[in-house]
Amino acid sequence: MVVSESVSFNFSMVSKIVGDKIKLINKKGKHITAHLELSRNTLLEQHMLLNLLFL
C-alpha cells in the first residue's frame, strides 16, 4: 500500500493493518498534505506495483 505519513489520519489507520502480504510504502514529500495529492504524486509507483502483480 502506498501511504504518506504527511496524511496523518490515513497513515494512522493503515498502520494498524497487519499481515504477511501487506507492505507499506511511505511516500514522504513536502507537497503531500492530503490523500488526493498522494494519489497524484505516486502514479508511477502505482503502475509499477500493478505490473508486478500481473507477473
Jmol script that loads the backbone (N, CA, C; Angstrom):
load data "model"
ATOM      1  N   MET A   1       0.847  -1.168   0.000  1.00  0.00           N
ATOM      2  CA  MET A   1       0.000   0.000   0.000  1.00  0.00           C
ATOM      3  C   MET A   1       0.892   1.230   0.000  1.00  0.00           C
ATOM      4  N   VAL A   2       0.525   2.180  -0.838  1.00  0.00           N
ATOM      5  CA  VAL A   2       1.252   3.445  -0.896  1.00  0.00           C
ATOM      6  C   VAL A   2       0.541   4.421   0.031  1.00  0.00           C
ATOM      7  N   VAL A   3       1.272   4.892   1.031  1.00  0.00           N
ATOM      8  CA  VAL A   3       0.718   5.826   2.018  1.00  0.00           C
ATOM      9  C   VAL A   3       1.717   6.949   2.257  1.00  0.00           C
ATOM     10  N   SER A   4       1.303   7.944   3.004  1.00  0.00           N
ATOM     11  CA  SER A   4       2.214   9.022   3.375  1.00  0.00           C
ATOM     12  C   SER A   4       1.949   9.419   4.817  1.00  0.00           C
ATOM     13  N   GLU A   5       3.018   9.542   5.562  1.00  0.00           N
ATOM     14  CA  GLU A   5       2.857   9.962   6.957  1.00  0.00           C
ATOM     15  C   GLU A   5       2.410  11.416   7.045  1.00  0.00           C
ATOM     16  N   SER A   6       2.491  12.140   5.922  1.00  0.00           N
ATOM     17  CA  SER A   6       2.016  13.524   5.883  1.00  0.00           C
ATOM     18  C   SER A   6       0.493  13.602   5.959  1.00  0.00           C
ATOM     19  N   VAL A   7      -0.200  12.530   5.575  1.00  0.00           N
ATOM     20  CA  VAL A   7      -1.658  12.455   5.689  1.00  0.00           C
ATOM     21  C   VAL A   7      -1.925  11.620   6.944  1.00  0.00           C
ATOM     22  N   SER A   8      -1.916  12.286   8.080  1.00  0.00           N
ATOM     23  CA  SER A   8      -1.858  11.603   9.374  1.00  0.00           C
ATOM     24  C   SER A   8      -3.026  10.658   9.641  1.00  0.00           C
ATOM     25  N   PHE A   9      -4.257  11.039   9.297  1.00  0.00           N
ATOM     26  CA  PHE A   9      -5.405  10.168   9.595  1.00  0.00           C
ATOM     27  C   PHE A   9      -5.299   8.862   8.808  1.00  0.00           C
ATOM     28  N   ASN A  10      -5.104   8.967   7.506  1.00  0.00           N
ATOM     29  CA  ASN A  10      -4.998   7.757   6.686  1.00  0.00           C
ATOM     30  C   ASN A  10      -3.806   6.897   7.117  1.00  0.00           C
ATOM     31  N   PHE A  11      -2.685   7.542   7.416  1.00  0.00           N
ATOM     32  CA  PHE A  11      -1.490   6.801   7.806  1.00  0.00           C
ATOM     33  C   PHE A  11      -1.718   6.052   9.122  1.00  0.00           C
ATOM     34  N   SER A  12      -2.404   6.683  10.062  1.00  0.00           N
ATOM     35  CA  SER A  12      -2.657   6.009  11.348  1.00  0.00           C
ATOM     36  C   SER A  12      -3.586   4.812  11.168  1.00  0.00           C
ATOM     37  N   MET A  13      -4.558   4.922  10.272  1.00  0.00           N
ATOM     38  CA  MET A  13      -5.480   3.809  10.020  1.00  0.00           C
ATOM     39  C   MET A  13      -4.769   2.661   9.294  1.00  0.00           C
ATOM     40  N   VAL A  14      -4.003   2.986   8.291  1.00  0.00           N
ATOM     41  CA  VAL A  14      -3.314   1.960   7.501  1.00  0.00           C
ATOM     42  C   VAL A  14      -2.229   1.274   8.327  1.00  0.00           C
ATOM     43  N   SER A  15      -1.613   1.993   9.239  1.00  0.00           N
ATOM     44  CA  SER A  15      -0.550   1.416  10.075  1.00  0.00           C
ATOM     45  C   SER A  15      -1.072   0.309  10.982  1.00  0.00           C
ATOM     46  N   LYS A  16      -2.374   0.274  11.207  1.00  0.00           N
ATOM     47  CA  LYS A  16      -2.958  -0.760  12.059  1.00  0.00           C
ATOM     48  C   LYS A  16      -3.180  -2.075  11.324  1.00  0.00           C
ATOM     49  N   ILE A  17      -3.080  -2.055   9.989  1.00  0.00           N
ATOM     50  CA  ILE A  17      -3.279  -3.269   9.198  1.00  0.00           C
ATOM     51  C   ILE A  17      -2.045  -4.156   9.340  1.00  0.00           C
ATOM     52  N   VAL A  18      -2.262  -5.389   9.728  1.00  0.00           N
ATOM     53  CA  VAL A  18      -1.156  -6.320   9.946  1.00  0.00           C
ATOM     54  C   VAL A  18      -1.355  -7.523   9.028  1.00  0.00           C
ATOM     55  N   GLY A  19      -0.276  -7.988   8.436  1.00  0.00           N
ATOM     56  CA  GLY A  19      -0.356  -9.170   7.591  1.00  0.00           C
ATOM     57  C   GLY A  19       0.972  -9.432   6.913  1.00  0.00           C
ATOM     58  N   ASP A  20       1.205 -10.687   6.592  1.00  0.00           N
ATOM     59  CA  ASP A  20       2.452 -11.069   5.944  1.00  0.00           C
ATOM     60  C   ASP A  20       2.544 -10.526   4.521  1.00  0.00           C
ATOM     61  N   LYS A  21       1.414 -10.350   3.878  1.00  0.00           N
ATOM     62  CA  LYS A  21       1.408  -9.932   2.480  1.00  0.00           C
ATOM     63  C   LYS A  21       1.197  -8.432   2.307  1.00  0.00           C
ATOM     64  N   ILE A  22       1.169  -7.695   3.409  1.00  0.00           N
ATOM     65  CA  ILE A  22       0.967  -6.249   3.363  1.00  0.00           C
ATOM     66  C   ILE A  22       2.315  -5.556   3.506  1.00  0.00           C
ATOM     67  N   LYS A  23       2.620  -4.686   2.567  1.00  0.00           N
ATOM     68  CA  LYS A  23       3.844  -3.883   2.651  1.00  0.00           C
ATOM     69  C   LYS A  23       3.447  -2.424   2.489  1.00  0.00           C
ATOM     70  N   LEU A  24       3.851  -1.596   3.426  1.00  0.00           N
ATOM     71  CA  LEU A  24       3.548  -0.177   3.363  1.00  0.00           C
ATOM     72  C   LEU A  24       4.713   0.566   2.721  1.00  0.00           C
ATOM     73  N   ILE A  25       4.406   1.374   1.740  1.00  0.00           N
ATOM     74  CA  ILE A  25       5.403   2.230   1.100  1.00  0.00           C
ATOM     75  C   ILE A  25       5.075   3.649   1.530  1.00  0.00           C
ATOM     76  N   ASN A  26       5.920   4.228   2.371  1.00  0.00           N
ATOM     77  CA  ASN A  26       5.693   5.557   2.927  1.00  0.00           C
ATOM     78  C   ASN A  26       6.334   6.595   2.009  1.00  0.00           C
ATOM     79  N   LYS A  27       5.494   7.339   1.290  1.00  0.00           N
ATOM     80  CA  LYS A  27       5.985   8.409   0.424  1.00  0.00           C
ATOM     81  C   LYS A  27       6.050   9.682   1.239  1.00  0.00           C
ATOM     82  N   LYS A  28       7.248  10.232   1.346  1.00  0.00           N
ATOM     83  CA  LYS A  28       7.427  11.484   2.075  1.00  0.00           C
ATOM     84  C   LYS A  28       7.600  12.611   1.074  1.00  0.00           C
ATOM     85  N   GLY A  29       6.958  13.702   1.334  1.00  0.00           N
ATOM     86  CA  GLY A  29       7.100  14.852   0.457  1.00  0.00           C
ATOM     87  C   GLY A  29       6.434  16.073   1.055  1.00  0.00           C
ATOM     88  N   LYS A  30       7.078  17.205   0.861  1.00  0.00           N
ATOM     89  CA  LYS A  30       6.523  18.431   1.449  1.00  0.00           C
ATOM     90  C   LYS A  30       5.261  18.884   0.731  1.00  0.00           C
ATOM     91  N   HIS A  31       5.023  18.368  -0.490  1.00  0.00           N
ATOM     92  CA  HIS A  31       3.842  18.762  -1.249  1.00  0.00           C
ATOM     93  C   HIS A  31       2.642  17.865  -0.963  1.00  0.00           C
ATOM     94  N   ILE A  32       2.841  16.780  -0.213  1.00  0.00           N
ATOM     95  CA  ILE A  32       1.751  15.858   0.084  1.00  0.00           C
ATOM     96  C   ILE A  32       1.138  16.226   1.431  1.00  0.00           C
ATOM     97  N   THR A  33      -0.095  16.710   1.383  1.00  0.00           N
ATOM     98  CA  THR A  33      -0.804  17.060   2.625  1.00  0.00           C
ATOM     99  C   THR A  33      -2.185  16.421   2.680  1.00  0.00           C
ATOM    100  N   ALA A  34      -2.628  15.818   1.568  1.00  0.00           N
ATOM    101  CA  ALA A  34      -3.943  15.177   1.506  1.00  0.00           C
ATOM    102  C   ALA A  34      -3.839  13.942   0.621  1.00  0.00           C
ATOM    103  N   HIS A  35      -4.812  13.045   0.770  1.00  0.00           N
ATOM    104  CA  HIS A  35      -4.787  11.799   0.016  1.00  0.00           C
ATOM    105  C   HIS A  35      -4.781  12.043  -1.497  1.00  0.00           C
ATOM    106  N   LEU A  36      -5.499  13.047  -1.943  1.00  0.00           N
ATOM    107  CA  LEU A  36      -5.558  13.363  -3.368  1.00  0.00           C
ATOM    108  C   LEU A  36      -4.165  13.675  -3.921  1.00  0.00           C
ATOM    109  N   GLU A  37      -3.376  14.412  -3.169  1.00  0.00           N
ATOM    110  CA  GLU A  37      -2.013  14.738  -3.606  1.00  0.00           C
ATOM    111  C   GLU A  37      -1.124  13.505  -3.613  1.00  0.00           C
ATOM    112  N   LEU A  38      -1.354  12.596  -2.679  1.00  0.00           N
ATOM    113  CA  LEU A  38      -0.595  11.353  -2.652  1.00  0.00           C
ATOM    114  C   LEU A  38      -0.889  10.544  -3.910  1.00  0.00           C
ATOM    115  N   SER A  39      -2.142  10.451  -4.275  1.00  0.00           N
ATOM    116  CA  SER A  39      -2.528   9.713  -5.476  1.00  0.00           C
ATOM    117  C   SER A  39      -1.882  10.304  -6.713  1.00  0.00           C
ATOM    118  N   ARG A  40      -1.903  11.613  -6.819  1.00  0.00           N
ATOM    119  CA  ARG A  40      -1.307  12.298  -7.968  1.00  0.00           C
ATOM    120  C   ARG A  40       0.196  12.117  -8.040  1.00  0.00           C
ATOM    121  N   ASN A  41       0.864  12.147  -6.903  1.00  0.00           N
ATOM    122  CA  ASN A  41       2.327  12.117  -6.870  1.00  0.00           C
ATOM    123  C   ASN A  41       2.917  10.714  -6.874  1.00  0.00           C
ATOM    124  N   THR A  42       2.086   9.684  -6.895  1.00  0.00           N
ATOM    125  CA  THR A  42       2.626   8.322  -6.869  1.00  0.00           C
ATOM    126  C   THR A  42       2.104   7.464  -8.027  1.00  0.00           C
ATOM    127  N   LEU A  43       1.712   8.091  -9.119  1.00  0.00           N
ATOM    128  CA  LEU A  43       1.199   7.325 -10.256  1.00  0.00           C
ATOM    129  C   LEU A  43       2.204   6.313 -10.775  1.00  0.00           C
ATOM    130  N   LEU A  44       3.466   6.705 -10.881  1.00  0.00           N
ATOM    131  CA  LEU A  44       4.481   5.767 -11.377  1.00  0.00           C
ATOM    132  C   LEU A  44       4.623   4.561 -10.461  1.00  0.00           C
ATOM    133  N   GLU A  45       4.651   4.784  -9.159  1.00  0.00           N
ATOM    134  CA  GLU A  45       4.758   3.683  -8.207  1.00  0.00           C
ATOM    135  C   GLU A  45       3.537   2.764  -8.280  1.00  0.00           C
ATOM    136  N   GLN A  46       2.359   3.357  -8.425  1.00  0.00           N
ATOM    137  CA  GLN A  46       1.141   2.564  -8.503  1.00  0.00           C
ATOM    138  C   GLN A  46       1.148   1.673  -9.740  1.00  0.00           C
ATOM    139  N   HIS A  47       1.587   2.203 -10.865  1.00  0.00           N
ATOM    140  CA  HIS A  47       1.651   1.402 -12.094  1.00  0.00           C
ATOM    141  C   HIS A  47       2.680   0.284 -11.971  1.00  0.00           C
ATOM    142  N   MET A  48       3.819   0.581 -11.361  1.00  0.00           N
ATOM    143  CA  MET A  48       4.847  -0.438 -11.177  1.00  0.00           C
ATOM    144  C   MET A  48       4.320  -1.576 -10.303  1.00  0.00           C
ATOM    145  N   LEU A  49       3.628  -1.242  -9.214  1.00  0.00           N
ATOM    146  CA  LEU A  49       3.096  -2.273  -8.323  1.00  0.00           C
ATOM    147  C   LEU A  49       2.021  -3.108  -9.012  1.00  0.00           C
ATOM    148  N   LEU A  50       1.178  -2.486  -9.820  1.00  0.00           N
ATOM    149  CA  LEU A  50       0.165  -3.234 -10.560  1.00  0.00           C
ATOM    150  C   LEU A  50       0.827  -4.178 -11.567  1.00  0.00           C
ATOM    151  N   ASN A  51       1.862  -3.706 -12.243  1.00  0.00           N
ATOM    152  CA  ASN A  51       2.574  -4.572 -13.182  1.00  0.00           C
ATOM    153  C   ASN A  51       3.210  -5.764 -12.488  1.00  0.00           C
ATOM    154  N   LEU A  52       3.736  -5.545 -11.294  1.00  0.00           N
ATOM    155  CA  LEU A  52       4.333  -6.656 -10.551  1.00  0.00           C
ATOM    156  C   LEU A  52       3.288  -7.699 -10.170  1.00  0.00           C
ATOM    157  N   LEU A  53       2.070  -7.260  -9.908  1.00  0.00           N
ATOM    158  CA  LEU A  53       1.008  -8.187  -9.566  1.00  0.00           C
ATOM    159  C   LEU A  53       0.647  -9.099 -10.738  1.00  0.00           C
ATOM    160  N   PHE A  54       0.790  -8.592 -11.947  1.00  0.00           N
ATOM    161  CA  PHE A  54       0.430  -9.368 -13.130  1.00  0.00           C
ATOM    162  C   PHE A  54       1.531 -10.317 -13.593  1.00  0.00           C
ATOM    163  N   LEU A  55       2.726 -10.193 -13.049  1.00  0.00           N
ATOM    164  CA  LEU A  55       3.827 -11.085 -13.443  1.00  0.00           C
ATOM    165  C   LEU A  55       3.741 -12.422 -12.774  1.00  0.00           C
TER     166      LEU A  55
END
end "model"
wireframe off; spacefill off
backbone 0.3
color backbone group
